[in-house]
């Protein structure tokens, strides 16, 4: 017999969840709070740094074209309205 109250994903207070979530993340948290310890040894810090660097490389290898296109769009200047020239004004 099915449980009448199905377990709902927990929401963190103040977290904004997109209206349409991609199917592959259904049921997962949308954000994971990340506190970086200040007591790591240099060896631990470099291990995490290398992990993040490897992760960045993997993401780039999969989404390179999309990331380039998005970056281009974000850095493109806003369109400028054409100037209206009033030829009737004396100079």
Secondary structure, 3 states (H helix, E strand, C coil): CCCCCCCCCCCCCCCCCCCCCCHHHCCCCCCCCCCCCCCCCHHHHHHHHHHHHHHHHHHHHHHHHHHHHHHHHHHCCCCCCCCCCCCCCCC
